[in-house]
């Protein structure tokens, strides 16, 4: 099997279609603003300090046709706490001068979903939104109907590449439950779709937004703090691996961030889903004693916050890399450097001519190298003891093909 490129032409083309500031959507009238804000406050239990439901929110109209519209309502945060704004889709229909509105996940939403015109909601979008309810009902009725922790999602960056887990499982507002979120950052900073999905952008401000992908398997993934978003229409199909944005410090609807990263969270049927026990990108995530702690587990490898996670793809049953393997050196020049450690600063102990067959015995992660298939932090140790970047070896995969080294 040939290795695949980590930066396909599609990603390069996507970077050419970025807009410095996304166009503001149509404004909602006062009645719609109040109805959507009240629905979000009731469902998410948002309360102002005076004890009244919050009505200060941003309304985005994604599609409108006559008296029908698909939109989203997003909480506005004015404090500096470690919060991420809540955001939900809604369907609305004006009857007798009054808005009938259903917030994502509610019975009213699905009632409107069945009768909304195709000009507001395509058949494919309708199917993706229905899938959330179907999967939730299935799991309630048959908890053992699918593998434990199954999500069918990759991690939101290139497969075979390692990023940092800056913050372990935590809530939308840090300590709030459920712990549905994880913070990630890594080389290149390009956030990529973990599975095919329909994209919707909420709280669109200054070239940033809350981005959500409604997937066909019942899950929705959400992203905050991203910048340089692609100019895609709401409801568009985004393929797995497509560019979603750049990690950053953006706060379009408030909150806070201590450094460039993407806040990644899961939901289903409009409700946040705890990541505890969930498998994403081949890693099973577990909560800690408090927010931002916990760890990720891949086979026998455990990674704590601050450590790096290789994206193993969307499989729910990752396999342990096999035994030592014979591979070929394949550098961009005439030879490949063999170093004393998995680092570009380590001394060169020897060189390999291109095409030379070598035996690798284990793997580890070190400095990023722009190899034949894109940037990678994966390194392989030779049976002679030296180290070569996996990007300069033809192993047939972007993922490890040999066991992890017990010590680098």
C-alpha positions in Angstrom: 0.0 0.0 0.0 1.3 3.5 -0.9 1.6 6.2 1.6 -0.9 9.1 1.2 0.0 12.8 1.2 -0.6 14.6 4.4 -1.2 17.9 2.6 -3.3 17.0 -0.5 -4.0 19.4 -3.3 -7.5 19.9 -1.9 -6.0 21.5 1.3 -3.8 23.9 -0.8 -6.8 24.9 -2.9 -8.8 25.5 0.2 -6.2 27.9 1.5 -6.8 30.0 -1.7 -10.5 30.5 -1.0 -10.2 31.9 2.5 -11.9 35.2 3.3 -10.3 37.8 5.7 -13.7 38.4 7.2 -16.8 36.3 6.7 -19.9 38.2 5.4 -22.5 38.9 8.1 -25.7 36.9 7.7 -29.1 38.6 7.5 -30.3 40.1 10.8 -33.2 38.5 12.7 -36.3 40.5 13.7 -36.9 41.3 17.3 -39.6 38.6 17.7 -37.3 35.9 16.3 -34.5 37.1 18.5 -36.5 36.8 21.6 -38.0 33.4 20.7 -34.6 31.9 19.9 -32.9 33.4 22.9 -35.7 32.2 25.3 -35.5 28.7 23.8 -31.7 28.5 24.3 -32.0 29.9 27.8 -34.6 27.3 28.7 -32.8 24.3 27.2 -29.3 25.2 28.4 -30.4 26.8 31.7 -28.7 30.1 31.0 -29.6 32.5 33.7 -28.6 36.2 34.1 -27.4 37.4 37.5 -30.9 39.0 38.2 -32.4 35.5 37.9 -34.2 36.1 34.6 -33.4 33.9 31.5 -30.7 35.4 29.3 -31.9 37.1 26.1 -28.6 38.5 24.9 -27.6 36.2 22.1 -26.5 36.2 18.5 -28.9 35.0 15.8 -27.5 33.7 12.5 -29.9 32.9 9.7 -28.3 30.2 7.6 -31.1 29.8 5.1 -34.4 31.5 4.5 -37.3 30.9 2.1 -40.5 32.8 2.5 -41.8 32.3 6.1 -39.3 29.5 6.8 -35.7 29.6 8.0 -32.9 27.6 9.4 -30.7 29.5 11.9 -28.6 29.2 15.0 -28.7 31.0 18.3 -25.4 31.6 20.3 -24.9 32.7 23.8 -22.8 35.9 24.2 -20.1 35.8 27.0 -18.9 39.1 28.5 -16.8 37.7 31.3 -13.2 36.5 31.2 -13.8 33.1 32.6 -12.7 29.9 30.9 -16.0 29.5 29.0 -17.0 28.7 25.4 -20.4 30.1 24.2 -23.3 27.7 23.8 -24.8 27.5 20.3 -27.7 25.5 18.8 -29.4 25.3 15.5 -33.1 26.0 15.2 -35.9 25.8 12.6 -38.6 28.5 12.5 -41.8 29.1 10.6 -43.9 32.2 10.8 -47.6 31.5 11.3 -50.2 34.3 11.7 -47.4 36.8 12.3 -45.9 34.7 15.1 -42.7 32.6 15.0 -43.1 28.9 15.7 -39.6 27.9 16.7 -37.9 24.5 17.5 -34.5 24.3 19.0 -32.1 21.6 17.9 -32.9 18.3 19.6 -36.4 19.3 20.8 -39.7 17.7 19.7 -40.6 21.0 18.1 -37.4 20.9 16.0 -38.2 17.5 14.6 -41.8 18.4 13.9 -40.6 21.3 11.8 -37.9 19.2 10.3 -40.5 16.9 8.7 -42.4 19.7 6.9 -39.7 22.3 6.2 -39.3 23.1 2.5 -36.3 21.8 0.5 -35.2 25.4 -0.1 -34.5 25.7 3.6 -33.3 22.2 4.4 -32.1 19.8 1.7 -32.8 16.1 1.9 -29.2 15.3 2.8 -29.2 17.9 5.6 -32.5 16.6 6.9 -31.1 13.0 6.9 -28.0 14.0 8.8 -30.1 15.8 11.5 -32.5 12.9 11.8 -29.5 10.5 12.3 -28.7 12.2 15.6 -32.1 11.4 17.0 -32.1 7.8 15.5 -28.7 7.0 17.1 -29.6 8.5 20.5 -32.8 6.5 20.6 -31.0 3.3 19.5 -28.4 3.7 22.2 -31.1 4.2 24.8 -32.9 1.1 23.7 -29.9 -1.0 23.0 -26.8 0.2 24.9 -24.7 -2.7 23.7 -25.8 -2.3 20.0 -22.3 -1.0 19.0 -18.7 -1.1 20.3 -18.2 0.7 23.5 -17.0 4.2 23.0 -17.6 4.1 19.2 -17.8 7.5 17.5 -16.5 6.8 14.0 -14.5 10.0 14.1 -10.9 10.8 13.4 -9.0 13.4 15.3 -9.3 16.9 13.7 -5.9 17.0 12.0 -4.0 15.0 9.4 -3.8 11.2 10.0 -0.4 9.9 11.1 0.6 13.3 12.6 0.9 14.0 16.3 -0.7 17.0 18.0 -0.6 18.1 21.7 -3.6 17.5 24.0 -3.3 20.9 25.8 -6.3 20.3 28.0 -7.9 17.0 28.8 -11.7 16.4 29.1 -13.6 19.4 30.4 -16.9 21.1 30.1 -18.2 23.9 27.9 -17.4 26.2 30.8 -14.4 24.4 32.3 -15.9 22.6 35.3 -19.4 22.4 33.8 -20.8 18.9 33.1 -20.7 16.9 31.0 -17.0 17.0 30.1 -17.7 17.1 26.3 -14.6 19.0 25.2 -10.8 18.6 24.6 -8.2 21.2 23.6 -5.7 20.5 20.8 -2.8 22.2 19.1 -0.1 21.1 16.8 2.3 21.7 13.9 0.9 23.6 11.0 -2.3 24.3 12.9 -4.7 23.2 10.2 -7.9 21.8 11.7 -9.4 19.1 9.4 -12.8 17.5 9.3 -12.8 14.2 11.3 -15.6 12.7 9.2 -17.9 13.8 6.4 -20.4 16.4 7.7 -22.6 19.3 7.0 -21.0 22.6 8.1 -22.8 25.5 9.9 -21.1 28.6 11.3 -22.6 30.6 14.2 -21.6 33.9 15.7 -19.8 34.9 12.6 -17.5 37.8 13.5 -14.1 39.1 12.2 -13.3 36.0 10.1 -14.1 33.6 13.0 -17.1 31.7 14.2 -18.3 28.7 16.1 -18.1 25.9 13.5 -20.1 22.7 13.8 -20.2 19.6 11.6 -23.3 17.5 11.6 -22.1 14.0 10.8 -24.1 11.3 9.2 -23.7 8.9 12.1 -25.5 10.9 14.7 -22.6 13.0 16.2 -22.0 16.7 15.8 -18.4 18.0 16.3 -17.9 21.7 17.3 -14.9 23.9 17.0 -14.0 27.2 18.7 -11.0 29.7 18.5 -10.3 28.9 14.8 -9.3 31.7 12.4 -9.0 31.9 8.6 -12.1 29.9 8.0 -12.9 28.5 4.5 -15.6 30.4 2.6 -18.2 27.6 2.6 -22.0 28.0 2.5 -23.9 26.8 5.6 -25.2 23.3 4.9 -22.4 22.4 2.5 -21.0 18.9 2.6 -17.5 18.8 4.0 -15.5 15.7 3.3 -13.3 14.0 5.8 -9.9 15.6 5.9 -11.0 18.9 4.4 -9.8 22.2 5.9 -12.0 23.8 8.6 -9.7 26.5 9.9 -6.5 27.5 11.6 -5.9 27.1 15.4 -5.9 30.6 17.0 -7.1 32.9 19.7 -10.4 34.0 18.2 -13.3 34.8 20.6 -16.1 35.8 18.3 -18.8 35.5 21.0 -16.5 35.9 24.1 -14.8 33.6 26.5 -11.1 33.3 26.9 -8.1 31.4 25.7 -4.5 31.1 26.9 -2.8 30.2 23.6 -3.6 29.2 20.0 -5.6 26.0 20.0 -8.9 24.5 18.9 -11.6 23.7 21.4 -13.1 20.4 20.1 -16.4 19.1 21.5 -19.0 16.5 20.9 -22.8 16.6 20.9 -25.7 14.5 19.8 -29.3 15.6 19.2 -28.5 19.1 20.5 -27.1 17.8 23.8 -23.4 17.8 24.9 -21.9 14.3 24.9 -19.2 13.3 27.5 -16.0 12.3 25.9 -15.2 9.9 28.8 -14.7 6.5 27.3 -15.2 7.7 23.7 -12.8 6.6 21.0 -11.7 9.4 18.6 -8.7 9.0 16.3 -7.9 5.6 17.7 -7.5 7.0 21.3 -9.9 6.4 24.1 -10.3 9.4 26.3 -10.9 9.3 30.1 -11.8 12.1 32.6 -9.6 13.0 35.5 -10.5 14.1 39.0 -11.1 17.6 37.7 -11.5 19.5 34.5 -8.6 19.5 32.0 -7.0 16.5 33.6 -7.6 12.9 32.5 -5.7 11.0 29.8 -5.9 9.3 26.4 -5.2 5.6 25.9 -4.2 3.7 22.7 -3.6 0.1 23.4 -1.0 0.2 26.2 0.2 3.8 25.5 -1.1 6.4 27.9 -0.8 10.1 27.2 -1.6 12.8 29.8 -2.4 16.5 29.1 0.6 18.2 27.5 1.5 15.0 25.7 1.2 14.2 22.0 -1.4 12.1 20.3 -1.0 10.5 16.8 -4.2 10.6 14.8 -4.8 7.0 13.9 -7.9 7.7 11.9 -11.6 6.9 12.4 -11.3 3.2 13.4 -12.8 2.2 16.7 -10.6 -0.8 17.2 -7.0 0.3 16.6 -4.5 -2.5 16.1 -1.1 -2.7 17.8 1.8 -2.1 15.3 3.4 -5.4 14.4 6.9 -6.8 14.7 10.2 -5.4 13.3 9.8 -4.7 9.6 12.1 -4.3 6.6 11.6 -1.0 4.7 13.4 1.2 2.2 15.1 4.5 2.7 13.6 7.2 0.4 14.9 10.7 0.9 14.5 13.8 -1.2 18.2 13.7 -2.1 20.7 10.9 -2.7 20.8 9.8 0.9 19.0 9.7 4.2 20.6 10.8 7.5 20.6 8.3 10.5 20.7 10.2 13.8 21.5 9.2 17.3 18.1 10.4 18.6 14.7 11.3 17.1 15.8 14.9 16.8 17.1 17.1 14.0 19.7 18.4 16.5 21.0 14.9 17.2 24.3 13.9 15.7 24.4 12.1 12.3 25.8 8.6 12.9 25.7 7.4 9.3 23.8 7.9 6.0 21.7 5.5 3.9 21.6 5.6 0.1 18.1 5.9 -1.4 16.6 2.5 -2.0 18.6 0.8 0.8 16.7 -1.8 2.7 16.8 -1.4 6.4 15.2 -3.1 9.4 13.2 -1.0 11.9 12.3 -2.4 15.3 10.3 0.3 17.1 9.0 3.9 16.9 8.9 7.1 18.9 8.0 10.8 18.4 10.4 13.6 18.0 11.1 16.6 15.8 8.8 17.3 12.9 10.3 16.5 9.5 8.9 17.6 6.2 9.3 14.2 4.5 8.0 12.6 1.3 4.4 12.6 2.4 4.2 15.8 4.4 5.2 16.8 7.9 5.5 14.1 10.5 6.8 13.7 14.0 7.1 9.9 13.8 10.6 8.4 13.9 11.7 4.8 13.5 14.6 3.1 15.2 16.9 0.8 13.2 18.1 -2.5 14.4 21.5 -0.9 14.5 20.3 1.6 17.0 20.1 4.8 14.9 17.0 6.8 14.1 15.4 7.9 10.9 12.3 10.0 10.3 9.3 7.9 9.2 8.8 10.5 6.4 12.1 9.4 4.8 11.2 5.7 4.9 8.8 3.8 2.7 6.8 1.8 5.2 3.5 1.7 3.3 1.7 3.7 6.0 1.6 7.1 7.7 1.0 5.3 11.0 3.5 3.3 13.0 4.2 -0.2 11.6 6.4 -1.4 14.5 5.8 -1.3 18.3 6.6 1.7 20.4 10.1 1.9 21.8 10.3 1.4 25.5 12.8 4.3 25.8 13.9 6.9 23.2 
